[in-house]
Amino acid sequence: MYAIIEQGGKQYKVAEGDTINIELTDVAPDAASIELDKVLLVSDGENVKIGRPHVEGAKVIASFKGSAEEAVVKGKKLYPMHFRKRKNSKKRIGHRQKYLEVVIDKIEA
């Protein structure tokens, strides 16, 4: 069984037991799990439910590795460059995105 969910403007294909990095959201520090209710598609191998835009009554329950504060991980460091030709002007900026690492526990359809 797998589902396609939307979180933070991005779409993820998830199955039970998968570990994914989603956009950082506000979560209570003592929370043990998060409920993702923007489910776009649910499939169990034979039956497929497609939402318009979301599947009604479907949700994905995911838990954190450790606590919610420990689940925050940093992504790859990026170095965008601002460059203006013939102006002798360039600028290098570093950026490192933070993500929330979750494990998919259950898909309810």
GIMOUR-V397508 format. One record per residue. N is the residue number from 0. PSI is psi in whole degrees, -180 to 180 (* if undefined). Layout:
n: (N & N)
psi: (PSI & PSI)
This chain:
n: (0 & 1 & 2 & 3 & 4 & 5 & 6 & 7 & 8 & 9 & 10 & 11 & 12 & 13 & 14 & 15 & 16 & 17 & 18 & 19 & 20 & 21 & 22 & 23 & 24 & 25 & 26 & 27 & 28 & 29 & 30 & 31 & 32 & 33 & 34 & 35 & 36 & 37 & 38 & 39 & 40 & 41 & 42 & 43 & 44 & 45 & 46 & 47 & 48 & 49 & 50 & 51 & 52 & 53 & 54 & 55 & 56 & 57 & 58 & 59 & 60 & 61 & 62 & 63 & 64 & 65 & 66 & 67 & 68 & 69 & 70 & 71 & 72 & 73 & 74 & 75 & 76 & 77 & 78 & 79 & 80 & 81 & 82 & 83 & 84 & 85 & 86 & 87 & 88 & 89 & 90 & 91 & 92 & 93 & 94 & 95 & 96 & 97 & 98 & 99 & 100 & 101 & 102 & 103 & 104 & 105 & 106 & 107 & 108)
psi: (136 & 165 & 157 & 121 & 161 & 128 & 122 & 31 & 4 & 158 & 140 & 137 & 120 & 151 & 165 & 132 & -9 & 150 & 124 & 158 & 117 & 168 & 145 & 126 & 165 & 120 & 142 & 140 & -26 & 9 & 143 & -22 & 169 & 144 & 121 & 111 & 0 & 78 & 123 & -32 & 142 & 131 & 137 & 18 & -44 & -46 & 136 & 127 & 123 & 130 & 159 & 82 & -19 & 152 & 125 & 133 & -2 & 144 & 158 & 129 & 126 & 146 & 163 & 153 & 112 & -130 & 175 & -33 & -33 & -17 & -8 & 120 & 158 & 141 & -168 & 143 & 130 & 148 & 83 & 151 & 134 & 124 & 131 & 119 & 145 & 16 & -1 & 45 & 122 & 153 & 130 & 128 & 138 & 143 & 137 & 112 & 144 & 140 & 166 & 117 & 119 & 156 & 129 & 120 & -46 & 141 & 117 & 128 & *)
